Amino acid sequence: MKVGDQIVFTAHHGSWKVADRLIDMEDEKVAHFIASISNTVNAKIPEYLTEVMNVAGIMSLAEEIGRKDLSDAIVALKSPGTARKLGALIFEEDKKLRKHLVDVAKAVLVREVLSKKVPVEYPEEPLSEVRIVFPYTEDHVNFVAFHVSGKTQWRAVRRLIIDDKTPMADVARLLASINESITLKLPVYAGIDVKGIDSWFGEFKKVKKAEIPAVVEKYRHFPAENHAPDPFQEHARVYALRKALEKIGLSLDVPAKSLEKYLEKK
């Protein structure tokens, strides 16, 4: 049976019930739809980390760091002192396993701190309704992207059936993986000039603490209108923030690989 071009996202777990499908694969519509999915999964990830880390403590730390201006907040996020504070919020004794979770906790902290200062989400609303029939009766998270047309080749399936034995961190891992897949593909559909954004920050190599304010200023002056069409300039700003943070050694997105390594070795 031939699979038609479509993008599907469904989640059914506890009170979280959303389900939607896009079959009109016009580039702009795809970009808006997957941006909504990204916002949806990023908002849920911290909820699924509470078994392995003190998420409330991370949010409290975010409030503390968030009182600083943007440059000082990013310096604080990068500091060894913050890493030590995060380490104390991890529910894991094994040092190697704790390191994977600290990487995850730091990404949660970065997103939370910066959300109070600059756009970290796309402008679309997250999914919140059940618009299609759930494909599974069991609790689950399910993401399918299939679009093969000309130069476009996107085949992705991210799926987890959730039962009493499923670690909640595994749900967080799947959500982070969905976000990573969308992060790679959204610029293709939105016409975002990712190479141009890379070039905008190209003068920075291994950024030292003293150089962080310069990276932040470069981000502040990012000309989004030169790197994306009108409907997606705010999306380009999010990509510019992601690139600026990457130069500094911080991540805007929870790394699925870190959770995968933790779960494999746990």
VOGU-3710 file (C-alpha; in Angstrom, 3 decimals, decimal comma):
1> mkvgdqivft> 0,000/0,000/0,000  1,445/3,333/-1,040  1,745/5,884/1,742  0,459/9,299/0,768  2,365/12,476/1,529  1,372/13,595/5,007  2,554/14,719/8,402  0,840/13,298/11,485  1,281/14,009/15,172  -0,732/12,285/17,885
11> ahhgswkvad> -0,213/12,084/21,637  -2,438/10,280/24,110  -1,132/10,060/27,661  -3,010/11,022/30,806  -4,703/14,356/30,222  -2,544/15,080/27,178  -4,594/14,326/24,093  -3,772/15,929/20,754  -4,059/14,590/17,247  -3,708/16,311/13,889
21> rlidmedekv> -2,693/15,591/10,317  -1,542/17,705/7,386  -2,093/16,373/3,872  -1,776/19,638/1,921  1,995/19,585/1,504  2,448/23,122/0,246  5,790/24,295/1,652  4,410/27,193/3,691  1,672/25,062/5,239  4,155/22,321/6,121
31> ahfiasisnt> 6,447/24,849/7,782  3,651/26,310/9,923  2,369/22,860/10,889  5,708/21,391/11,953  6,524/24,605/13,836  3,348/23,991/15,853  4,481/20,427/16,547  7,904/21,663/17,685  6,290/24,109/20,094  4,026/21,312/21,338
41> vnakipeylt> 6,781/18,826/22,136  9,175/21,375/23,634  6,512/22,507/26,090  5,986/18,915/27,279  9,579/17,707/27,637  10,191/19,047/31,192  7,079/17,224/32,459  8,636/13,915/31,443  11,953/14,566/33,177  10,692/14,792/36,755
51> evmnvagims> 11,663/11,184/37,538  15,339/11,846/36,778  15,861/15,450/37,844  14,414/18,170/40,050  12,609/20,140/37,363  11,084/22,533/39,918  14,614/23,289/41,107  15,708/23,989/37,541  12,806/26,407/37,101  13,782/28,135/40,343
61> laeeigrkdl> 17,358/28,477/39,098  15,973/29,874/35,839  14,100/32,549/37,797  17,339/33,522/39,540  19,414/33,708/36,349  16,552/35,341/34,475  16,876/38,488/36,584  20,127/39,291/34,768  20,290/41,055/31,421  20,656/38,874/28,322
71> sdaivalksp> 24,466/38,873/28,108  24,966/38,293/31,824  22,330/35,557/31,825  24,100/33,706/29,013  27,446/34,079/30,806  25,800/32,583/33,889  24,311/29,720/31,872  27,782/28,878/30,568  29,509/29,096/33,952  30,900/26,044/35,799
81> gtarklgali> 28,974/27,194/38,875  25,677/26,707/37,069  26,759/23,243/35,936  27,504/22,333/39,550  24,086/23,579/40,655  22,448/21,512/37,940  24,459/18,463/38,980  22,955/18,732/42,450  19,471/18,607/40,907  20,024/15,277/39,137
91> feedkklrkh> 18,630/12,086/40,684  21,550/9,886/39,646  24,635/8,772/41,573  26,675/7,361/38,682  28,946/10,165/37,451  28,890/9,165/33,778  25,129/8,836/33,722  24,728/12,087/35,627  26,744/13,917/32,958  24,207/12,924/30,288
101> lvdvakavlv> 21,383/14,234/32,459  23,250/17,461/33,251  23,446/18,129/29,492  19,690/17,661/29,318  19,051/19,814/32,382  21,225/22,599/30,994  19,204/22,700/27,758  15,976/22,889/29,777  17,496/25,717/31,817  18,736/27,613/28,752
111> revlskkvpv> 15,327/27,500/27,077  13,526/28,545/30,269  15,867/31,459/31,028  15,902/32,813/27,488  12,142/32,419/27,036  11,754/35,384/29,373  14,005/37,564/27,215  13,842/36,598/23,543  11,672/34,366/21,339  12,673/30,719/21,756
121> eypeeplsev> 9,461/29,239/20,323  8,047/29,699/16,855  5,084/32,096/16,555  2,560/29,299/15,871  0,291/28,032/18,640  1,040/24,519/19,906  -1,374/21,752/18,985  -4,142/21,407/21,566  -7,074/19,560/19,937  -7,987/16,091/18,744
131> rivfpytedh> -8,793/16,579/15,063  -8,295/13,022/13,791  -8,880/9,514/15,114  -6,018/8,208/17,252  -4,079/5,508/15,379  -3,540/3,479/18,586  -5,803/2,664/21,502  -2,822/2,530/23,862  -1,174/5,586/25,382  1,391/6,792/22,890
141> vnfvafhvsg> 3,291/9,550/21,146  3,419/9,262/17,381  5,016/11,421/14,684  5,064/10,519/11,000  6,418/12,682/8,191  6,309/11,402/4,640  6,935/13,748/1,742  8,658/12,654/-1,442  8,427/15,226/-4,214  11,185/16,482/-6,477
151> ktqwravrrl> 14,146/17,446/-4,295  12,122/16,916/-1,111  12,818/13,591/0,577  11,467/13,370/4,114  10,627/10,047/5,671  10,487/10,066/9,446  8,737/7,937/12,032  9,051/8,602/15,767  6,739/6,427/17,837  6,496/5,184/21,410
161> iiddktpmad> 3,730/3,085/22,967  3,571/4,051/26,657  2,771/1,538/29,389  3,461/1,153/33,105  7,034/0,051/32,409  7,942/2,961/30,144  10,452/5,337/31,765  9,081/8,847/31,528  12,551/9,968/30,392  12,012/7,777/27,320
171> varllasine> 8,984/9,886/26,403  11,147/12,998/26,817  13,753/11,368/24,560  11,161/10,756/21,836  9,830/14,327/22,074  13,378/15,698/21,833  14,001/13,502/18,789  10,864/14,836/17,090  12,029/18,390/17,745  15,458/17,620/16,284
181> sitlklpvya> 13,903/16,193/13,117  11,764/19,299/12,690  14,710/21,606/13,394  16,521/20,091/10,416  13,549/20,254/8,046  11,716/23,470/8,916  14,228/25,751/7,117  13,715/23,745/3,905  9,977/24,405/3,921  10,171/27,938/5,326
191> gidvkgidsw> 12,910/29,141/2,988  15,243/30,058/5,854  18,803/30,757/4,748  20,628/28,593/7,295  23,987/28,997/5,519  23,542/32,750/5,644  22,817/32,551/9,372  25,959/30,463/9,838  27,899/33,108/7,924  26,443/35,910/10,069
201> fgefkkvkka> 28,136/34,356/13,094  31,129/33,095/11,103  33,643/35,423/12,773  33,251/33,525/16,051  35,141/30,273/16,536  35,814/28,974/20,047  34,078/31,672/22,077  35,611/32,599/25,408  33,726/34,138/28,310  34,894/37,656/27,435
211> eipavvekyr> 33,542/37,246/23,884  30,020/36,221/24,878  28,669/39,835/24,906  29,945/40,281/21,330  28,068/37,165/20,197  24,936/38,433/21,940  25,245/41,812/20,204  25,662/40,060/16,867  22,450/38,172/17,579  20,634/41,368/18,605
221> hfpaenhapd> 21,454/42,912/15,217  20,570/39,845/13,175  18,725/41,013/10,004  16,037/38,347/9,797  14,492/40,034/6,763  17,610/39,118/4,780  17,459/35,441/5,692  13,794/34,418/5,369  10,588/35,432/3,572  8,060/37,568/5,456
231> pfqeharvya> 6,014/34,763/7,081  9,120/33,151/8,566  11,347/35,954/9,784  10,585/35,165/13,425  11,466/31,535/12,755  14,794/32,707/11,352  15,410/34,644/14,576  15,016/31,416/16,527  17,579/29,784/14,242  19,911/32,733/14,751
241> lrkalekigl> 19,574/32,322/18,521  20,281/28,606/18,172  23,443/29,361/16,156  24,617/32,061/18,598  24,223/29,662/21,513  26,001/26,917/19,571  28,997/29,240/19,156  29,016/29,785/22,929  28,678/26,087/23,685  25,056/26,046/24,814
251> sldvpaksle> 22,028/24,281/23,369  18,528/25,645/22,906  17,190/22,125/22,419  17,180/19,106/24,719  19,623/16,606/23,176  17,828/13,337/22,411  21,181/11,535/22,190  22,038/12,332/25,808  18,759/10,845/26,995  19,271/7,851/24,725
261> kylekk> 22,737/7,196/26,160  21,422/7,562/29,714  18,562/5,124/29,087  20,829/2,606/27,328  23,257/2,443/30,239  20,785/2,808/33,089
//
